Amino acid sequence: MTVLRWLPLMALAAACGGDVETPDGENEEEVITTVVLTFAPQGGGAAVEASWVDVEGDGNPVIDDIVLADGTAYDLSVAFLNELEDPAEDITEEIADEDDEHQIFVTGSGVQGPATGTNANAVVEHAYADMDGEGLPIGLANTVTALAAGTGDFVITLRHMPPEDGNAVKVAGAAEDVAASGFGAIGGDNDVEATFPIEVQ
């Protein structure tokens, strides 16, 4: 399963093998088992929903195909759940509360957008539709436009970028840095990465 690292202190404890108590008022580690994408056509009509689910934590998730209509623009919302809890715990709200430390990146062979740059093989184009208090993208709300019939991969990556030594790690241009040099070019760690097959028809 994928562990959402809310606290650098907790991450350090796990890495060092020590036991550290969580301070009062701080978030404990969270688990993400499920990523849900909802594509709502901007002109109206039925939404397209696709899920990536790894409740077993065995690295063999159950993944829905994304099938979109050519020439259609969609409002894409991204949600993260912990379905080990009953009822399922919605992690999305906590990400929104800590939006200055999180950014979602949309990449993959079928995508053109800020985190991929120009892609001649893209079947969709991605753009951010939300921002944090500093005017930086979050990625819980997006616009996805179907460009051409075809297939590819559509990858959602949630990156946790808490401040280090009092300095912001989430900064402007992070998506463009990923497009140019990959995730090693930016700070923080991936909380979850979910790859979906996508088809435009």
N, C-alpha and C positions, 0 to 999 in steps of 0.2 A: 504494500500500500504506500501511498505517497504522503509524507509528513509535511505539513505546512509549518514552516519555521517562523513563528511570530516573534520569538525573543532571541536575540543574539546570545543572551546568557544561557538559555536552554540549549541552543545549538552547540555552544561551547561545552556545556556539561556532557552532552551526548558524545561529542568528539573526544573528550578527555576521560569519559567513563566515570565521572564523579556524580554525586547526587547534589543537586542544587534546588532549594525550595523556591517556588514561584512567589515573588512578592505580591502582597495584597493589591488588588486592582489591576494586575497585569494579566494578559491573555496567556493561557496555557497552550501547549502545542496542539495544533489541530490536524485532523486527518482529512484528506480529500480522496474520496473514492469515485466521484462522479463529476463529469463535466457535461453540462447541458447547453446546447446551442439552439436558439429560436430565431428563425429567419422570417420576419413579417414583411410581406410585399408592400412597398410603399403606396402602390395604387389600390390596395385592398385585396382581399382574398384570403384563402387558408394559409396559415403559417406552416413552415417546414421546421420540424424539430428533429434534432439528432443528438444522441447521447454516447458518451464514452464512459464505461462503467468497469471498475476493477475492485469490486468489494472484497474479493478473495485476497487481493494484494499479491497475486502470483505473477504479475507481469503479463498476463494474458487477458486483457480487457475485452469486453463485449462492446463492439463499435457499430453504430448505425452509419449507413451511407448518407451523404448529403446530396440531394438531387434538386437542382434549381432550374428555373426557366430562363432561357437565353434572352438577353435584352431587358431583364427585370432588375430593378434596384430593391434591395431588402434592408430593413432595419434589423441588425443582428444584436441580440442580447446574449450575454454569457453568464452562466450560473455555475457555482461550485457547491457540491454537497458532500456531507459525510453520512453515507447510508448505513454505516455500522450502528448509528444511533437509531432509536425507535421512539418517536418519529424521526425521520431524517433531519439532520442539522444543516441549515442553510449557512454556508460559510461566506456567501456573497456579501452579506451585510457587513461582516467584519472587514472584508477587503475594502468595501466602500468607505468604512470608517477610517481605515488606514491607507487611504488612496495616495498619500504622499510617499508611501513606501512600496507601492505595488504598481506594476504595469503589465498588461497583457500584450503579447506580441503575436501577430498572425503571419505565419510564414508557410512554406511548402511549395511544391513544384507547380501547383495550380493557381498560385496567388501572385498578384502584383500589388505593391503597396509600400508603406513607409519602411517596413522591416525586411522587404525583399528587393526593393528597387524595381527597375524595369525588367519585365520577364516576358519574353516573346511567346512562351508556352502557357501563359496564364489563362485560366478560364474565368477567373473572377478578379475584381479589384477591391481592395480593402482600404477604408479610411476610418480614423477615429471619430467618434461623435460625442465624446465626453472629455472632461478635464478636471484636474484637481485644483486646489486653491492657488497653486502657483502657475496655472495655465498649462500644465503638462498633461499629456494624454493618460487615460487609465485603461480603457479597452473593455469595460463592462457594457458599453453601448457603442455600436459601430454602424457603418454603412458598408454593405457588400453589393457590388454591381456585377451581374453576370455579363461577361464580355463576349464569349464565343462557346459554341458547342465543343465538348471534349471532357477529358478526365484528368485528375491529378490528385495531389495530397493537399489537405487543408490542416495546418498545424496550429494549435492554440498552446501558448506557453505563458504561464503565470510566473512572473519574476518578482521575488521579494528583495527590495533594495533599501534596507534600513540605514539611517545615517551611521557613519563611522567617524569616531573622534570628533563629533560635533559637526561634521561636514556632510552635506546632502550627497547621497549616492544616486538617487533618481534625479537626473538632470535632462535638460533639453537635448534633443538629437539622439536619444538612446536607440530609437528604432532604426534611424539611419545608420548608426554605428553597427548595429546588428546586421543590417543589409550589407554593409561594406566588409565587415570582418568577423561576423559571428558573435555568439554570446560571450566569448572570452574578452570582447572589447568593452564590456560594461561591467559594473559592479553588481554585487548581490548573488543570489542563488535561485535556481528554478524550484518553485514549489510543486508544479505539476506540468507535464507536457503531454498533450493528447493529439494524436494524429488521426484524422478522418479521411476516408476516401471521398472525393467530391466529383460530381458529374453535372455538367450543364447540358441541357437538351432542349 
